[in-house]
Amino acid sequence: MGEEDFVAQENSPIDTLDKLSKEMHYVMDQWLRSFAGRVDEGDLKRREWNILRAFSELKITEEWVKDNQSLAAMLMYLVNDRELLEKIAHVFDRWPRALKALNALKIIKRS
């Protein structure tokens, strides 16, 4: 794969739930690495925006939500984009098991 192909793939929209999960994992991992100061925050912001757009464009299934609750809870603690945080909370607030993570987040945010 040439450099142009790699860049095109990196900039392509998230068009499947599998890609959405992978991108969420990547962003979470990069935010964790940022604590050590080794991350391109501009790229991370772009990826957060792509995740936000994918949440709006993809049909999110109940099964996908159940499979990705832990990932969403971790990502909610790490993302810097308020709109993305609210979108994740909205998507995962529809199912009862996600409420514990959301309630914990609200308590931490108030502290």
Biopython code that builds the backbone (N, CA, C, O; Angstrom):
import numpy as np
from Bio.PDB.StructureBuilder import StructureBuilder

atoms = [
    (1, "MET", "N", (0.855, -1.164, 0.000)),
    (1, "MET", "CA", (0.000, 0.000, 0.000)),
    (1, "MET", "C", (0.903, 1.230, 0.000)),
    (1, "MET", "O", (1.779, 1.365, 0.854)),
    (2, "GLY", "N", (0.685, 2.123, -0.962)),
    (2, "GLY", "CA", (1.477, 3.336, -1.041)),
    (2, "GLY", "C", (1.041, 4.356, -0.003)),
    (2, "GLY", "O", (0.017, 4.190, 0.660)),
    (3, "GLU", "N", (1.832, 5.412, 0.128)),
    (3, "GLU", "CA", (1.531, 6.449, 1.118)),
    (3, "GLU", "C", (0.191, 7.116, 0.828)),
    (3, "GLU", "O", (-0.571, 7.399, 1.753)),
    (4, "GLU", "N", (-0.107, 7.372, -0.456)),
    (4, "GLU", "CA", (-1.382, 8.005, -0.814)),
    (4, "GLU", "C", (-2.561, 7.112, -0.441)),
    (4, "GLU", "O", (-3.578, 7.602, 0.049)),
    (5, "ASP", "N", (-2.431, 5.794, -0.672)),
    (5, "ASP", "CA", (-3.494, 4.855, -0.306)),
    (5, "ASP", "C", (-3.703, 4.842, 1.199)),
    (5, "ASP", "O", (-4.837, 4.804, 1.676)),
    (6, "PHE", "N", (-2.599, 4.873, 1.948)),
    (6, "PHE", "CA", (-2.687, 4.869, 3.407)),
    (6, "PHE", "C", (-3.398, 6.127, 3.898)),
    (6, "PHE", "O", (-4.274, 6.046, 4.760)),
    (7, "VAL", "N", (-3.031, 7.283, 3.359)),
    (7, "VAL", "CA", (-3.658, 8.546, 3.757)),
    (7, "VAL", "C", (-5.136, 8.532, 3.403)),
    (7, "VAL", "O", (-5.964, 8.965, 4.205)),
    (8, "ALA", "N", (-5.481, 8.045, 2.222)),
    (8, "ALA", "CA", (-6.888, 7.970, 1.818)),
    (8, "ALA", "C", (-7.670, 7.066, 2.754)),
    (8, "ALA", "O", (-8.796, 7.389, 3.132)),
    (9, "GLN", "N", (-7.084, 5.938, 3.130)),
    (9, "GLN", "CA", (-7.757, 5.016, 4.043)),
    (9, "GLN", "C", (-7.937, 5.661, 5.412)),
    (9, "GLN", "O", (-8.995, 5.525, 6.026)),
    (10, "GLU", "N", (-6.919, 6.358, 5.894)),
    (10, "GLU", "CA", (-6.986, 7.016, 7.199)),
    (10, "GLU", "C", (-8.034, 8.122, 7.217)),
    (10, "GLU", "O", (-8.641, 8.381, 8.256)),
    (11, "ASN", "N", (-8.254, 8.779, 6.073)),
    (11, "ASN", "CA", (-9.197, 9.889, 6.003)),
    (11, "ASN", "C", (-10.581, 9.467, 5.533)),
    (11, "ASN", "O", (-11.472, 10.308, 5.414)),
    (12, "SER", "N", (-10.777, 8.183, 5.264)),
    (12, "SER", "CA", (-12.078, 7.726, 4.785)),
    (12, "SER", "C", (-13.087, 7.717, 5.927)),
    (12, "SER", "O", (-12.724, 7.519, 7.087)),
    (13, "PRO", "N", (-14.355, 7.932, 5.588)),
    (13, "PRO", "CA", (-15.376, 7.945, 6.645)),
    (13, "PRO", "C", (-15.543, 6.569, 7.283)),
    (13, "PRO", "O", (-15.230, 5.541, 6.682)),
    (14, "ILE", "N", (-16.034, 6.578, 8.488)),
    (14, "ILE", "CA", (-16.326, 5.339, 9.204)),
    (14, "ILE", "C", (-17.693, 4.881, 8.710)),
    (14, "ILE", "O", (-18.708, 5.514, 9.000)),
    (15, "ASP", "N", (-17.715, 3.777, 7.962)),
    (15, "ASP", "CA", (-18.964, 3.377, 7.325)),
    (15, "ASP", "C", (-19.520, 2.040, 7.814)),
    (15, "ASP", "O", (-20.501, 1.541, 7.262)),
    (16, "THR", "N", (-18.906, 1.458, 8.838)),
    (16, "THR", "CA", (-19.444, 0.229, 9.434)),
    (16, "THR", "C", (-19.285, 0.305, 10.950)),
    (16, "THR", "O", (-18.450, 1.051, 11.463)),
    (17, "LEU", "N", (-20.091, -0.471, 11.650)),
    (17, "LEU", "CA", (-19.984, -0.505, 13.108)),
    (17, "LEU", "C", (-18.650, -1.089, 13.549)),
    (17, "LEU", "O", (-18.102, -0.685, 14.574)),
    (18, "ASP", "N", (-18.128, -2.033, 12.784)),
    (18, "ASP", "CA", (-16.820, -2.608, 13.104)),
    (18, "ASP", "C", (-15.730, -1.537, 13.035)),
    (18, "ASP", "O", (-14.875, -1.456, 13.917)),
    (19, "LYS", "N", (-15.765, -0.721, 11.990)),
    (19, "LYS", "CA", (-14.790, 0.368, 11.872)),
    (19, "LYS", "C", (-14.974, 1.378, 12.998)),
    (19, "LYS", "O", (-13.997, 1.926, 13.510)),
    (20, "LEU", "N", (-16.224, 1.625, 13.385)),
    (20, "LEU", "CA", (-16.491, 2.554, 14.482)),
    (20, "LEU", "C", (-15.855, 2.043, 15.771)),
    (20, "LEU", "O", (-15.209, 2.808, 16.488)),
    (21, "SER", "N", (-16.030, 0.766, 16.068)),
    (21, "SER", "CA", (-15.417, 0.175, 17.265)),
    (21, "SER", "C", (-13.899, 0.287, 17.219)),
    (21, "SER", "O", (-13.268, 0.654, 18.210)),
    (22, "LYS", "N", (-13.316, -0.029, 16.071)),
    (22, "LYS", "CA", (-11.856, 0.045, 15.935)),
    (22, "LYS", "C", (-11.359, 1.474, 16.122)),
    (22, "LYS", "O", (-10.332, 1.698, 16.763)),
    (23, "GLU", "N", (-12.080, 2.432, 15.570)),
    (23, "GLU", "CA", (-11.665, 3.828, 15.706)),
    (23, "GLU", "C", (-11.804, 4.294, 17.152)),
    (23, "GLU", "O", (-10.960, 5.041, 17.647)),
    (24, "MET", "N", (-12.859, 3.857, 17.828)),
    (24, "MET", "CA", (-13.028, 4.198, 19.240)),
    (24, "MET", "C", (-11.875, 3.619, 20.062)),
    (24, "MET", "O", (-11.340, 4.292, 20.944)),
    (25, "HIS", "N", (-11.493, 2.372, 19.774)),
    (25, "HIS", "CA", (-10.347, 1.750, 20.460)),
    (25, "HIS", "C", (-9.075, 2.554, 20.210)),
    (25, "HIS", "O", (-8.306, 2.825, 21.133)),
    (26, "TYR", "N", (-8.865, 2.929, 18.959)),
    (26, "TYR", "CA", (-7.657, 3.678, 18.608)),
    (26, "TYR", "C", (-7.602, 5.013, 19.348)),
    (26, "TYR", "O", (-6.571, 5.369, 19.919)),
    (27, "VAL", "N", (-8.712, 5.750, 19.338)),
    (27, "VAL", "CA", (-8.748, 7.058, 19.994)),
    (27, "VAL", "C", (-8.521, 6.907, 21.496)),
    (27, "VAL", "O", (-7.779, 7.685, 22.097)),
    (28, "MET", "N", (-9.158, 5.906, 22.100)),
    (28, "MET", "CA", (-8.957, 5.674, 23.531)),
    (28, "MET", "C", (-7.475, 5.390, 23.813)),
    (28, "MET", "O", (-6.896, 5.952, 24.743)),
    (29, "ASP", "N", (-6.878, 4.527, 23.014)),
    (29, "ASP", "CA", (-5.467, 4.192, 23.185)),
    (29, "ASP", "C", (-4.583, 5.428, 23.031)),
    (29, "ASP", "O", (-3.645, 5.622, 23.805)),
    (30, "GLN", "N", (-4.877, 6.255, 22.045)),
    (30, "GLN", "CA", (-4.066, 7.448, 21.818)),
    (30, "GLN", "C", (-4.211, 8.460, 22.947)),
    (30, "GLN", "O", (-3.236, 9.116, 23.315)),
    (31, "TRP", "N", (-5.425, 8.598, 23.508)),
    (31, "TRP", "CA", (-5.585, 9.507, 24.640)),
    (31, "TRP", "C", (-4.811, 8.992, 25.848)),
    (31, "TRP", "O", (-4.232, 9.781, 26.594)),
    (32, "LEU", "N", (-4.795, 7.687, 26.046)),
    (32, "LEU", "CA", (-4.003, 7.129, 27.142)),
    (32, "LEU", "C", (-2.513, 7.394, 26.922)),
    (32, "LEU", "O", (-1.791, 7.705, 27.869)),
    (33, "ARG", "N", (-2.059, 7.272, 25.688)),
    (33, "ARG", "CA", (-0.659, 7.560, 25.364)),
    (33, "ARG", "C", (-0.339, 9.043, 25.541)),
    (33, "ARG", "O", (0.803, 9.413, 25.812)),
    (34, "SER", "N", (-1.352, 9.882, 25.387)),
    (34, "SER", "CA", (-1.109, 11.326, 25.475)),
    (34, "SER", "C", (-0.631, 11.731, 26.862)),
    (34, "SER", "O", (0.028, 12.758, 27.021)),
    (35, "PHE", "N", (-0.961, 10.930, 27.858)),
    (35, "PHE", "CA", (-0.492, 11.241, 29.202)),
    (35, "PHE", "C", (1.028, 11.153, 29.287)),
    (35, "PHE", "O", (1.642, 11.762, 30.163)),
    (36, "ALA", "N", (1.626, 10.401, 28.385)),
    (36, "ALA", "CA", (3.084, 10.312, 28.314)),
    (36, "ALA", "C", (3.639, 11.327, 27.309)),
    (36, "ALA", "O", (4.850, 11.397, 27.099)),
    (37, "GLY", "N", (2.754, 12.109, 26.691)),
    (37, "GLY", "CA", (3.172, 13.164, 25.779)),
    (37, "GLY", "C", (3.558, 12.715, 24.388)),
    (37, "GLY", "O", (4.306, 13.409, 23.700)),
    (38, "ARG", "N", (3.058, 11.556, 23.958)),
    (38, "ARG", "CA", (3.449, 11.033, 22.646)),
    (38, "ARG", "C", (2.251, 10.876, 21.727)),
    (38, "ARG", "O", (1.935, 9.760, 21.315)),
    (39, "VAL", "N", (1.578, 11.974, 21.397)),
    (39, "VAL", "CA", (0.405, 11.839, 20.547)),
    (39, "VAL", "C", (0.215, 13.113, 19.724)),
    (39, "VAL", "O", (0.541, 14.214, 20.168)),
    (40, "ASP", "N", (-0.317, 12.935, 18.521)),
    (40, "ASP", "CA", (-0.648, 14.051, 17.639)),
    (40, "ASP", "C", (-2.091, 14.451, 17.937)),
    (40, "ASP", "O", (-3.027, 13.808, 17.463)),
    (41, "GLU", "N", (-2.267, 15.509, 18.722)),
    (41, "GLU", "CA", (-3.611, 15.899, 19.144)),
    (41, "GLU", "C", (-4.478, 16.360, 17.979)),
    (41, "GLU", "O", (-5.698, 16.205, 18.026)),
    (42, "GLY", "N", (-3.875, 16.924, 16.938)),
    (42, "GLY", "CA", (-4.644, 17.326, 15.757)),
    (42, "GLY", "C", (-5.290, 16.117, 15.097)),
    (42, "GLY", "O", (-6.464, 16.153, 14.728)),
    (43, "ASP", "N", (-4.513, 15.043, 14.950)),
    (43, "ASP", "CA", (-5.043, 13.807, 14.377)),
    (43, "ASP", "C", (-6.124, 13.224, 15.273)),
    (43, "ASP", "O", (-7.137, 12.717, 14.790)),
    (44, "LEU", "N", (-5.906, 13.297, 16.569)),
    (44, "LEU", "CA", (-6.879, 12.767, 17.523)),
    (44, "LEU", "C", (-8.198, 13.526, 17.442)),
    (44, "LEU", "O", (-9.265, 12.915, 17.503)),
    (45, "LYS", "N", (-8.140, 14.832, 17.309)),
    (45, "LYS", "CA", (-9.356, 15.652, 17.173)),
    (45, "LYS", "C", (-10.111, 15.272, 15.899)),
    (45, "LYS", "O", (-11.337, 15.168, 15.909)),
    (46, "ARG", "N", (-9.372, 15.065, 14.796)),
    (46, "ARG", "CA", (-10.008, 14.673, 13.538)),
    (46, "ARG", "C", (-10.703, 13.319, 13.693)),
    (46, "ARG", "O", (-11.811, 13.120, 13.195)),
    (47, "ARG", "N", (-10.050, 12.407, 14.377)),
    (47, "ARG", "CA", (-10.635, 11.083, 14.585)),
    (47, "ARG", "C", (-11.866, 11.156, 15.486)),
    (47, "ARG", "O", (-12.839, 10.436, 15.262)),
    (48, "GLU", "N", (-11.831, 12.012, 16.497)),
    (48, "GLU", "CA", (-13.014, 12.209, 17.342)),
    (48, "GLU", "C", (-14.176, 12.722, 16.499)),
    (48, "GLU", "O", (-15.314, 12.283, 16.663)),
    (49, "TRP", "N", (-13.882, 13.651, 15.600)),
    (49, "TRP", "CA", (-14.927, 14.191, 14.734)),
    (49, "TRP", "C", (-15.488, 13.089, 13.833)),
    (49, "TRP", "O", (-16.698, 13.028, 13.613)),
    (50, "ASN", "N", (-14.616, 12.213, 13.308)),
    (50, "ASN", "CA", (-15.078, 11.096, 12.475)),
    (50, "ASN", "C", (-15.968, 10.146, 13.270)),
    (50, "ASN", "O", (-16.959, 9.642, 12.740)),
    (51, "ILE", "N", (-15.632, 9.897, 14.520)),
    (51, "ILE", "CA", (-16.465, 9.042, 15.375)),
    (51, "ILE", "C", (-17.822, 9.699, 15.590)),
    (51, "ILE", "O", (-18.855, 9.037, 15.496)),
    (52, "LEU", "N", (-17.824, 10.990, 15.877)),
    (52, "LEU", "CA", (-19.078, 11.718, 16.073)),
    (52, "LEU", "C", (-19.947, 11.624, 14.827)),
    (52, "LEU", "O", (-21.145, 11.355, 14.919)),
    (53, "ARG", "N", (-19.345, 11.844, 13.665)),
    (53, "ARG", "CA", (-20.093, 11.761, 12.406)),
    (53, "ARG", "C", (-20.643, 10.347, 12.197)),
    (53, "ARG", "O", (-21.779, 10.186, 11.750)),
    (54, "ALA", "N", (-19.847, 9.327, 12.515)),
    (54, "ALA", "CA", (-20.300, 7.942, 12.339)),
    (54, "ALA", "C", (-21.485, 7.632, 13.248)),
    (54, "ALA", "O", (-22.405, 6.922, 12.841)),
    (55, "PHE", "N", (-21.474, 8.156, 14.477)),
    (55, "PHE", "CA", (-22.614, 7.943, 15.367)),
    (55, "PHE", "C", (-23.891, 8.508, 14.756)),
    (55, "PHE", "O", (-24.974, 7.963, 14.974)),
    (56, "SER", "N", (-23.779, 9.584, 14.002)),
    (56, "SER", "CA", (-24.947, 10.201, 13.384)),
    (56, "SER", "C", (-25.369, 9.491, 12.106)),
    (56, "SER", "O", (-26.553, 9.471, 11.772)),
    (57, "GLU", "N", (-24.414, 8.909, 11.391)),
    (57, "GLU", "CA", (-24.710, 8.337, 10.081)),
    (57, "GLU", "C", (-25.020, 6.842, 10.099)),
    (57, "GLU", "O", (-25.757, 6.361, 9.238)),
    (58, "LEU", "N", (-24.479, 6.103, 11.051)),
    (58, "LEU", "CA", (-24.680, 4.652, 11.080)),
    (58, "LEU", "C", (-25.912, 4.276, 11.887)),
    (58, "LEU", "O", (-26.315, 4.994, 12.802)),
    (59, "LYS", "N", (-26.501, 3.148, 11.537)),
    (59, "LYS", "CA", (-27.603, 2.611, 12.338)),
    (59, "LYS", "C", (-26.975, 1.802, 13.469)),
    (59, "LYS", "O", (-26.455, 0.707, 13.254)),
    (60, "ILE", "N", (-27.031, 2.355, 14.664)),
    (60, "ILE", "CA", (-26.432, 1.707, 15.829)),
    (60, "ILE", "C", (-27.401, 0.644, 16.341)),
    (60, "ILE", "O", (-28.560, 0.941, 16.629)),
    (61, "THR", "N", (-26.926, -0.586, 16.451)),
    (61, "THR", "CA", (-27.780, -1.681, 16.903)),
    (61, "THR", "C", (-27.625, -1.903, 18.404)),
    (61, "THR", "O", (-26.613, -1.539, 19.003)),
    (62, "GLU", "N", (-28.642, -2.504, 18.992)),
    (62, "GLU", "CA", (-28.593, -2.822, 20.421)),
    (62, "GLU", "C", (-27.442, -3.779, 20.713)),
    (62, "GLU", "O", (-26.766, -3.647, 21.733)),
    (63, "GLU", "N", (-27.218, -4.738, 19.825)),
    (63, "GLU", "CA", (-26.125, -5.698, 20.007)),
    (63, "GLU", "C", (-24.771, -4.982, 20.011)),
    (63, "GLU", "O", (-23.909, -5.289, 20.835)),
    (64, "TRP", "N", (-24.585, -4.031, 19.093)),
    (64, "TRP", "CA", (-23.330, -3.291, 19.040)),
    (64, "TRP", "C", (-23.128, -2.504, 20.334)),
    (64, "TRP", "O", (-22.025, -2.464, 20.877)),
    (65, "VAL", "N", (-24.193, -1.883, 20.819)),
    (65, "VAL", "CA", (-24.105, -1.114, 22.063)),
    (65, "VAL", "C", (-23.696, -2.027, 23.212)),
    (65, "VAL", "O", (-22.824, -1.671, 24.005)),
    (66, "LYS", "N", (-24.315, -3.198, 23.310)),
    (66, "LYS", "CA", (-23.969, -4.137, 24.384)),
    (66, "LYS", "C", (-22.507, -4.564, 24.288)),
    (66, "LYS", "O", (-21.824, -4.683, 25.305)),
    (67, "ASP", "N", (-22.031, -4.793, 23.069)),
    (67, "ASP", "CA", (-20.652, -5.246, 22.868)),
    (67, "ASP", "C", (-19.618, -4.152, 23.133)),
    (67, "ASP", "O", (-18.445, -4.452, 23.355)),
    (68, "ASN", "N", (-20.037, -2.901, 23.111)),
    (68, "ASN", "CA", (-19.087, -1.793, 23.202)),
    (68, "ASN", "C", (-19.300, -0.886, 24.406)),
    (68, "ASN", "O", (-18.797, 0.237, 24.428)),
    (69, "GLN", "N", (-20.038, -1.354, 25.406)),
    (69, "GLN", "CA", (-20.309, -0.523, 26.579)),
    (69, "GLN", "C", (-19.048, -0.141, 27.340)),
    (69, "GLN", "O", (-18.882, 1.019, 27.716)),
    (70, "SER", "N", (-18.171, -1.087, 27.570)),
    (70, "SER", "CA", (-16.946, -0.790, 28.321)),
    (70, "SER", "C", (-16.073, 0.194, 27.558)),
    (70, "SER", "O", (-15.514, 1.123, 28.141)),
    (71, "LEU", "N", (-15.963, -0.014, 26.268)),
    (71, "LEU", "CA", (-15.186, 0.889, 25.427)),
    (71, "LEU", "C", (-15.760, 2.303, 25.486)),
    (71, "LEU", "O", (-15.017, 3.275, 25.626)),
    (72, "ALA", "N", (-17.071, 2.412, 25.378)),
    (72, "ALA", "CA", (-17.713, 3.731, 25.419)),
    (72, "ALA", "C", (-17.489, 4.410, 26.766)),
    (72, "ALA", "O", (-17.230, 5.612, 26.824)),
    (73, "ALA", "N", (-17.589, 3.642, 27.842)),
    (73, "ALA", "CA", (-17.388, 4.218, 29.174)),
    (73, "ALA", "C", (-15.967, 4.757, 29.319)),
    (73, "ALA", "O", (-15.772, 5.849, 29.852)),
    (74, "MET", "N", (-14.976, 4.003, 28.851)),
    (74, "MET", "CA", (-13.584, 4.469, 28.915)),
    (74, "MET", "C", (-13.377, 5.698, 28.039)),
    (74, "MET", "O", (-12.728, 6.662, 28.446)),
    (75, "LEU", "N", (-13.934, 5.654, 26.842)),
    (75, "LEU", "CA", (-13.765, 6.763, 25.912)),
    (75, "LEU", "C", (-14.389, 8.044, 26.459)),
    (75, "LEU", "O", (-13.870, 9.138, 26.237)),
    (76, "MET", "N", (-15.498, 7.905, 27.169)),
    (76, "MET", "CA", (-16.171, 9.072, 27.733)),
    (76, "MET", "C", (-15.279, 9.793, 28.738)),
    (76, "MET", "O", (-15.372, 11.012, 28.882)),
    (77, "TYR", "N", (-14.437, 9.072, 29.419)),
    (77, "TYR", "CA", (-13.536, 9.693, 30.387)),
    (77, "TYR", "C", (-12.368, 10.400, 29.713)),
    (77, "TYR", "O", (-11.753, 11.284, 30.310)),
    (78, "LEU", "N", (-12.054, 10.021, 28.476)),
    (78, "LEU", "CA", (-10.835, 10.497, 27.832)),
    (78, "LEU", "C", (-11.033, 11.575, 26.775)),
    (78, "LEU", "O", (-10.153, 12.415, 26.584)),
    (79, "VAL", "N", (-12.177, 11.569, 26.082)),
    (79, "VAL", "CA", (-12.337, 12.512, 24.970)),
    (79, "VAL", "C", (-12.408, 13.953, 25.464)),
    (79, "VAL", "O", (-12.861, 14.227, 26.576)),
    (80, "ASN", "N", (-11.956, 14.853, 24.621)),
    (80, "ASN", "CA", (-11.988, 16.277, 24.938)),
    (80, "ASN", "C", (-13.162, 16.995, 24.288)),
    (80, "ASN", "O", (-13.480, 18.124, 24.662)),
    (81, "ASP", "N", (-13.802, 16.363, 23.332)),
    (81, "ASP", "CA", (-14.871, 17.003, 22.581)),
    (81, "ASP", "C", (-16.205, 16.823, 23.300)),
    (81, "ASP", "O", (-16.702, 15.704, 23.428)),
    (82, "ARG", "N", (-16.772, 17.913, 23.761)),
    (82, "ARG", "CA", (-18.028, 17.865, 24.529)),
    (82, "ARG", "C", (-19.168, 17.270, 23.703)),
    (82, "ARG", "O", (-19.974, 16.495, 24.217)),
    (83, "GLU", "N", (-19.233, 17.633, 22.426)),
    (83, "GLU", "CA", (-20.300, 17.126, 21.564)),
    (83, "GLU", "C", (-20.202, 15.607, 21.414)),
    (83, "GLU", "O", (-21.220, 14.916, 21.437)),
    (84, "LEU", "N", (-18.988, 15.088, 21.262)),
    (84, "LEU", "CA", (-18.800, 13.638, 21.172)),
    (84, "LEU", "C", (-19.171, 12.972, 22.487)),
    (84, "LEU", "O", (-19.822, 11.927, 22.491)),
    (85, "LEU", "N", (-18.771, 13.560, 23.588)),
    (85, "LEU", "CA", (-19.120, 13.031, 24.904)),
    (85, "LEU", "C", (-20.637, 12.921, 25.049)),
    (85, "LEU", "O", (-21.144, 11.895, 25.501)),
    (86, "GLU", "N", (-21.350, 13.959, 24.673)),
    (86, "GLU", "CA", (-22.813, 13.947, 24.772)),
    (86, "GLU", "C", (-23.431, 12.922, 23.829)),
    (86, "GLU", "O", (-24.425, 12.286, 24.179)),
    (87, "LYS", "N", (-22.855, 12.753, 22.631)),
    (87, "LYS", "CA", (-23.382, 11.783, 21.668)),
    (87, "LYS", "C", (-23.194, 10.358, 22.188)),
    (87, "LYS", "O", (-24.103, 9.535, 22.089)),
    (88, "ILE", "N", (-22.017, 10.067, 22.742)),
    (88, "ILE", "CA", (-21.781, 8.737, 23.312)),
    (88, "ILE", "C", (-22.764, 8.496, 24.450)),
    (88, "ILE", "O", (-23.358, 7.422, 24.543)),
    (89, "ALA", "N", (-22.936, 9.486, 25.312)),
    (89, "ALA", "CA", (-23.874, 9.352, 26.432)),
    (89, "ALA", "C", (-25.284, 9.108, 25.916)),
    (89, "ALA", "O", (-26.015, 8.282, 26.462)),
    (90, "HIS", "N", (-25.665, 9.821, 24.874)),
    (90, "HIS", "CA", (-27.012, 9.659, 24.311)),
    (90, "HIS", "C", (-27.210, 8.251, 23.747)),
    (90, "HIS", "O", (-28.226, 7.609, 24.016)),
    (91, "VAL", "N", (-26.248, 7.779, 22.971)),
    (91, "VAL", "CA", (-26.366, 6.449, 22.356)),
    (91, "VAL", "C", (-26.408, 5.364, 23.420)),
    (91, "VAL", "O", (-27.229, 4.450, 23.335)),
    (92, "PHE", "N", (-25.547, 5.446, 24.408)),
    (92, "PHE", "CA", (-25.444, 4.383, 25.399)),
    (92, "PHE", "C", (-26.431, 4.548, 26.546)),
    (92, "PHE", "O", (-26.588, 3.630, 27.352)),
    (93, "ASP", "N", (-27.093, 5.683, 26.640)),
    (93, "ASP", "CA", (-28.094, 5.895, 27.680)),
    (93, "ASP", "C", (-29.394, 5.156, 27.370)),
    (93, "ASP", "O", (-30.251, 5.028, 28.244)),
    (94, "ARG", "N", (-29.548, 4.675, 26.155)),
    (94, "ARG", "CA", (-30.773, 3.972, 25.762)),
    (94, "ARG", "C", (-30.880, 2.580, 26.372)),
    (94, "ARG", "O", (-31.969, 2.009, 26.434)),
    (95, "TRP", "N", (-29.765, 2.040, 26.819)),
    (95, "TRP", "CA", (-29.753, 0.687, 27.358)),
    (95, "TRP", "C", (-29.330, 0.726, 28.815)),
    (95, "TRP", "O", (-28.348, 1.390, 29.149)),
    (96, "PRO", "N", (-30.054, 0.024, 29.704)),
    (96, "PRO", "CA", (-29.856, 0.121, 31.155)),
    (96, "PRO", "C", (-28.440, -0.141, 31.648)),
    (96, "PRO", "O", (-27.997, 0.527, 32.582)),
    (97, "ARG", "N", (-27.709, -1.090, 31.058)),
    (97, "ARG", "CA", (-26.377, -1.404, 31.580)),
    (97, "ARG", "C", (-25.406, -0.236, 31.432)),
    (97, "ARG", "O", (-24.429, -0.137, 32.173)),
    (98, "ALA", "N", (-25.672, 0.628, 30.491)),
    (98, "ALA", "CA", (-24.780, 1.775, 30.292)),
    (98, "ALA", "C", (-25.004, 2.861, 31.333)),
    (98, "ALA", "O", (-24.162, 3.745, 31.494)),
    (99, "LEU", "N", (-26.121, 2.806, 32.037)),
    (99, "LEU", "CA", (-26.443, 3.862, 32.997)),
    (99, "LEU", "C", (-25.424, 3.965, 34.123)),
    (99, "LEU", "O", (-25.137, 5.067, 34.589)),
    (100, "LYS", "N", (-24.875, 2.848, 34.566)),
    (100, "LYS", "CA", (-23.882, 2.887, 35.648)),
    (100, "LYS", "C", (-22.673, 3.722, 35.242)),
    (100, "LYS", "O", (-22.189, 4.544, 36.021)),
    (101, "ALA", "N", (-22.195, 3.513, 34.040)),
    (101, "ALA", "CA", (-21.041, 4.282, 33.562)),
    (101, "ALA", "C", (-21.389, 5.760, 33.439)),
    (101, "ALA", "O", (-20.584, 6.626, 33.783)),
    (102, "LEU", "N", (-22.583, 6.040, 32.950)),
    (102, "LEU", "CA", (-22.990, 7.439, 32.791)),
    (102, "LEU", "C", (-23.153, 8.123, 34.138)),
    (102, "LEU", "O", (-22.761, 9.278, 34.300)),
    (103, "ASN", "N", (-23.724, 7.426, 35.095)),
    (103, "ASN", "CA", (-23.886, 8.003, 36.431)),
    (103, "ASN", "C", (-22.529, 8.246, 37.088)),
    (103, "ASN", "O", (-22.332, 9.266, 37.748)),
    (104, "ALA", "N", (-21.607, 7.325, 36.911)),
    (104, "ALA", "CA", (-20.255, 7.513, 37.457)),
    (104, "ALA", "C", (-19.592, 8.727, 36.819)),
    (104, "ALA", "O", (-18.910, 9.496, 37.496)),
    (105, "LEU", "N", (-19.793, 8.895, 35.520)),
    (105, "LEU", "CA", (-19.221, 10.042, 34.829)),
    (105, "LEU", "C", (-19.782, 11.350, 35.383)),
    (105, "LEU", "O", (-19.036, 12.306, 35.592)),
    (106, "LYS", "N", (-21.072, 11.395, 35.619)),
    (106, "LYS", "CA", (-21.699, 12.607, 36.154)),
    (106, "LYS", "C", (-21.127, 12.954, 37.525)),
    (106, "LYS", "O", (-20.899, 14.126, 37.826)),
    (107, "ILE", "N", (-20.895, 11.944, 38.350)),
    (107, "ILE", "CA", (-20.328, 12.175, 39.683)),
    (107, "ILE", "C", (-18.908, 12.721, 39.560)),
    (107, "ILE", "O", (-18.540, 13.666, 40.258)),
    (108, "ILE", "N", (-18.116, 12.131, 38.679)),
    (108, "ILE", "CA", (-16.735, 12.582, 38.496)),
    (108, "ILE", "C", (-16.704, 14.001, 37.933)),
    (108, "ILE", "O", (-15.896, 14.821, 38.369)),
    (109, "LYS", "N", (-17.570, 14.294, 36.977)),
    (109, "LYS", "CA", (-17.591, 15.627, 36.361)),
    (109, "LYS", "C", (-17.943, 16.695, 37.393)),
    (109, "LYS", "O", (-17.444, 17.818, 37.310)),
    (110, "ARG", "N", (-18.797, 16.362, 38.369)),
    (110, "ARG", "CA", (-19.192, 17.329, 39.399)),
    (110, "ARG", "C", (-18.073, 17.578, 40.399)),
    (110, "ARG", "O", (-18.020, 18.641, 41.019)),
    (111, "SER", "N", (-17.182, 16.609, 40.562)),
    (111, "SER", "CA", (-16.099, 16.724, 41.566)),
    (111, "SER", "C", (-15.062, 17.736, 41.158)),
    (111, "SER", "O", (-14.092, 17.953, 41.884)),
]
sb = StructureBuilder()
sb.init_structure("model")
sb.init_model(0)
sb.init_chain("A")
sb.init_seg("    ")
for serial, (resi, resn, name, xyz) in enumerate(atoms, 1):
    if name == "N":
        sb.init_residue(resn, " ", resi, " ")
    sb.init_atom(name, np.array(xyz, "f"), 0.0, 1.0, " ", f" {name:<3s}", serial, name[0])
structure = sb.get_structure()
